[in-house]
Amino acid sequence: MLIKPKRPFAVPLPMRDGVAPSYLWLPEGTWDNMLSFLMQHYRVSEADWRSRMARGQVVSGDGVVLRPDSPYRSGMRIFYYRELERETPIPFQEVILFQDAHLVVVDKPHFLPMTPTGRFLQETLLVRLKKKLDIPDLSPIHRLDRETAGVVIFSCHRASRGAYQSLFQQRAVKKVYEALAAPLAGREFPFVHRSKMAEGEQFFLMQEVAGEPNSETMIDVIEQRGGATLYRLHPHTGRKHQLRVHLAALGIPIINDPFYPVALPCKQDDVSQPLQLLARAISFRDPLSGLARHFESCRRLLPCNELAPRWWHAPSNR
């Protein structure tokens, strides 16, 4: 999925511990004051908001510190820091494959989210890299699912970001994935699977529906590993969950996929059973230097991860 560039604007709060402040345009409505709005809009306690405001961590777009009794004004932009009461560390480390003045290329582990969301803040790839590399403008050019491991590219220079983003818009980036799944009988390899994908009934899922195809994946076999097959996947389009949906539709869902073909009940992560999907390699011609770029993951898919610490679990969604 392509990350669209945002128009830069002045941010009145600095990056804190690798995390940039969040912001919100206040919607139309009537609230007695800022505190009453914040308590209704977010699932955060009154004591927590009062503490943040007392520490000057909720401000207007021009940097004025907002108090609990500050008047609510529709259309105003406010800035604040996200805070989590408890965040379980993810016991897998990213590997930096390449870095120059414009790009950082990373080998992402399974289970690590790309960016802060929900119950993840510090334990995200973006925040880890900002803290490690001290690059405030670092931003992902594309994304991998939290469950997927492998190669992902970040832009570290705002002025050149658009040139690299345009490569994805023009489909000038070659991506190769690997997946472990059951054998697929009765097909000659390689072959191309095409389908129309749309959002599922549950907001976080995708599904195949009737209609003109908008997704395409070339599927090939690399080798047999025990009772499973290691597939090489070339996505020609970049729909959300495309590879997971396509293989499930063929009757060979990726091993350890918690979403496809059936979404399992929300539960704690089992890091001994990572999704067997890997972004193996990514290639493109650098739009600035003209050089051919090729980056490849050092990871290997296994039916189980025997190195996963047995004590680790992630807290369930609240």
C-alpha positions in Angstrom: 0.0 0.0 0.0 1.4 3.4 -1.0 1.8 6.0 1.7 0.5 9.3 0.4 2.7 12.4 1.1 1.3 14.9 3.5 1.6 18.6 3.2 4.1 19.8 5.8 2.9 22.1 8.6 4.5 23.5 11.8 4.3 21.1 14.7 4.3 22.9 18.1 5.5 19.8 20.1 8.8 18.1 19.5 9.3 14.4 18.9 9.5 12.6 22.3 11.3 9.3 22.7 11.0 8.6 19.0 7.3 9.4 18.8 6.0 12.5 17.0 2.9 14.1 18.5 -0.5 13.2 17.1 -3.0 15.8 15.9 -6.7 16.2 15.4 -8.9 18.8 13.7 -11.8 19.4 16.1 -15.1 18.5 14.6 -18.3 20.4 14.5 -20.1 20.1 17.9 -20.8 21.6 21.2 -18.9 20.7 24.3 -18.5 22.6 27.6 -14.7 22.6 27.4 -11.7 20.7 26.0 -11.7 18.2 28.8 -15.3 17.1 28.2 -14.6 16.7 24.4 -11.4 14.7 25.0 -13.1 12.4 27.5 -16.0 11.7 25.0 -13.7 11.3 22.0 -11.0 9.0 23.5 -11.1 6.1 25.9 -8.8 7.9 28.3 -9.5 8.7 32.0 -10.2 12.2 33.2 -7.2 11.9 35.6 -4.9 11.0 32.6 -6.1 14.0 30.5 -5.7 16.3 33.5 -2.2 15.0 34.0 -1.2 15.5 30.4 -2.6 19.0 30.3 -0.8 19.9 33.5 2.4 18.8 31.9 1.8 21.0 28.8 1.3 18.0 26.5 -2.0 19.1 24.9 -1.6 22.2 22.8 -3.3 24.2 20.0 -1.8 24.5 16.5 -0.1 27.7 17.5 1.5 26.1 20.6 -0.9 27.4 23.3 -1.1 25.0 26.2 -4.7 23.8 26.6 -6.3 23.5 30.0 -9.2 21.3 31.1 -11.5 24.4 31.1 -10.2 25.8 27.8 -13.1 26.5 25.4 -13.9 24.1 22.7 -13.6 25.6 19.2 -14.7 23.6 16.1 -12.1 23.6 13.4 -9.1 24.1 15.7 -6.2 21.7 15.4 -4.8 20.3 18.6 -1.6 18.3 19.2 -1.0 15.7 22.0 1.2 12.7 22.7 -0.2 9.2 22.7 0.6 7.3 25.9 0.1 3.7 26.8 -0.1 2.5 30.3 1.5 -0.8 29.5 3.2 -2.1 26.4 4.7 -5.6 26.2 8.1 -5.7 24.4 8.3 -7.6 21.1 11.3 -9.9 21.4 12.4 -9.8 17.8 14.8 -7.3 16.3 14.9 -5.5 12.9 18.0 -5.5 10.8 19.1 -2.4 8.8 20.1 -3.6 5.3 21.0 -0.3 3.7 21.1 3.4 4.6 22.1 6.6 2.7 21.0 10.2 2.7 17.6 9.3 1.2 16.6 5.8 2.2 16.7 3.3 5.0 16.0 -0.3 4.0 15.0 -2.7 6.9 14.5 -6.4 7.3 11.4 -6.4 9.6 10.7 -9.3 11.9 7.3 -10.9 12.4 4.9 -9.4 14.9 6.4 -5.9 14.8 3.9 -3.2 13.6 5.1 -0.7 11.1 3.8 2.4 12.8 2.1 3.3 16.1 -1.5 2.0 16.3 -3.8 0.7 18.9 -1.9 -1.1 21.6 1.5 -0.5 20.0 3.6 2.6 20.3 7.3 2.2 21.3 7.2 -1.4 20.0 6.8 -0.4 16.4 9.4 -0.3 13.6 9.1 3.4 12.9 9.6 4.4 16.5 12.5 2.0 17.0 14.2 3.4 13.9 13.7 7.0 14.8 15.3 6.4 18.2 18.1 4.3 16.8 19.0 6.5 13.9 17.8 9.9 15.2 16.0 10.8 11.9 12.9 12.8 12.9 11.5 12.9 9.3 11.7 9.1 8.8 8.6 7.8 7.1 7.6 4.4 5.5 7.2 4.5 1.7 5.1 1.3 1.7 3.9 -1.1 4.4 4.0 -4.7 5.5 1.3 -6.3 7.8 2.4 -6.6 11.4 2.3 -10.4 10.9 4.6 -10.3 7.8 8.4 -10.2 8.0 10.9 -9.0 5.4 12.2 -6.0 3.4 10.5 -2.6 3.8 11.7 0.8 2.7 11.7 4.1 4.6 12.3 7.6 3.3 14.5 9.8 5.5 14.5 13.0 3.5 11.2 14.8 2.9 12.5 16.6 -0.3 13.2 13.3 -2.1 10.3 11.2 -0.7 8.0 11.9 -3.7 10.5 10.5 -6.2 10.5 7.1 -4.5 6.8 7.1 -3.8 6.2 7.6 -7.5 8.0 4.3 -8.2 5.2 2.5 -6.4 2.5 4.5 -8.1 4.0 3.6 -11.5 4.5 -0.1 -10.4 8.2 0.3 -11.2 9.1 -1.7 -8.0 9.6 -5.4 -8.3 8.6 -7.3 -5.1 9.2 -10.9 -4.4 7.5 -12.8 -1.5 7.8 -16.3 -0.1 5.1 -18.2 1.6 4.7 -21.7 3.2 1.4 -23.4 2.5 -0.1 -26.7 1.6 0.7 -28.2 -1.8 -1.6 -27.2 -4.6 -2.4 -30.1 -6.9 -3.6 -30.0 -10.5 -1.9 -26.7 -11.5 1.1 -26.0 -13.7 3.5 -23.5 -12.3 4.0 -20.6 -12.6 0.5 -19.3 -13.1 -1.2 -16.0 -12.4 -4.2 -15.6 -10.1 -6.5 -12.6 -10.7 -9.5 -11.5 -8.8 -11.6 -8.5 -7.7 -10.9 -7.7 -4.1 -13.1 -5.6 -1.8 -13.4 -5.0 1.9 -15.0 -7.8 3.9 -17.9 -7.6 6.4 -15.3 -7.1 9.1 -13.4 -3.9 8.6 -10.0 -5.5 8.9 -10.5 -8.2 6.3 -10.6 -8.4 2.6 -12.4 -10.8 0.3 -12.8 -11.8 -3.3 -16.0 -10.8 -5.1 -17.4 -11.0 -8.5 -16.3 -8.4 -11.0 -13.5 -7.1 -13.0 -10.2 -8.1 -11.4 -8.2 -5.5 -9.6 -5.5 -7.7 -8.1 -3.0 -10.0 -9.7 -0.3 -12.3 -8.3 2.1 -14.7 -10.1 2.6 -17.9 -8.1 5.5 -20.3 -8.5 7.0 -23.2 -6.5 10.5 -23.0 -5.0 10.7 -26.4 -3.1 8.9 -28.8 -0.9 9.5 -28.6 2.9 8.1 -31.6 4.6 4.4 -31.6 4.1 4.4 -28.0 3.0 5.3 -26.1 -0.2 7.5 -23.0 -0.3 5.9 -20.7 -2.9 7.4 -17.7 -4.6 4.9 -14.9 -5.1 5.2 -11.9 -7.4 2.4 -9.4 -6.7 1.6 -7.2 -9.7 -0.8 -5.1 -7.7 -0.7 -4.1 -4.0 -4.1 -4.6 -2.5 -4.4 -5.0 1.3 -3.8 -8.6 2.3 -3.6 -9.6 -1.3 -1.3 -12.6 -1.0 -3.1 -13.9 2.0 -6.5 -13.6 0.3 -5.2 -15.1 -3.0 -3.7 -18.2 -1.5 -6.7 -18.8 0.8 -9.0 -18.5 -2.2 -6.9 -21.2 -3.9 -7.5 -23.5 -0.9 -3.9 -23.2 0.4 -4.1 -20.6 3.1 -0.6 -19.5 4.4 0.5 -21.5 7.4 -0.4 -19.7 10.7 -2.6 -17.1 9.1 -5.0 -15.9 11.8 -7.3 -14.1 9.3 -7.7 -16.3 6.2 -9.7 -18.2 5.3 -11.5 -17.7 8.7 -10.7 -15.0 11.1 -9.9 -16.5 14.5 -11.2 -15.0 17.7 -9.0 -12.2 19.1 -6.4 -13.7 21.3 -2.8 -13.2 22.5 -0.1 -13.6 20.0 1.7 -17.0 19.9 5.2 -16.0 18.7 6.1 -19.7 18.2 3.7 -19.7 15.2 4.5 -16.7 13.0 2.6 -16.2 9.7 4.7 -18.0 7.1 4.9 -15.0 4.8 8.1 -13.2 4.0 8.8 -10.1 1.8 12.0 -11.7 0.4 13.3 -9.0 -2.0 12.6 -5.7 -3.5 14.2 -4.2 -6.6 14.0 -0.9 -8.5 16.0 1.7 -10.4 16.9 4.6 -8.1 15.2 7.7 -9.4 18.0 10.0 -8.1 21.2 8.1 -8.9 20.0 5.9 -11.7 21.5 2.8 -10.0 19.8 -0.5 -10.0 18.8 -1.3 -6.4 18.2 -4.8 -5.0 17.6 -5.6 -1.3 17.0 -9.1 0.1 15.9 -10.4 3.4 18.2 -12.5 5.5 15.3 -14.4 7.1 14.1 -17.9 6.4 10.5 -19.2 6.8 10.1 -22.1 9.2 6.9 -24.0 10.1 7.6 -22.9 13.7 9.9 -20.5 15.5 11.8 -22.6 18.0 13.7 -19.5 19.2 10.6 -17.6 20.4 10.8 -16.9 24.1 8.2 -19.0 25.9 7.4 -16.2 28.4 6.4 -13.7 25.8 2.8 -12.7 25.0 1.1 -9.6 23.8 -1.7 -8.1 25.8 -5.1 -8.6 24.3 -7.0 -5.6 22.8 -8.8 -3.4 25.3 
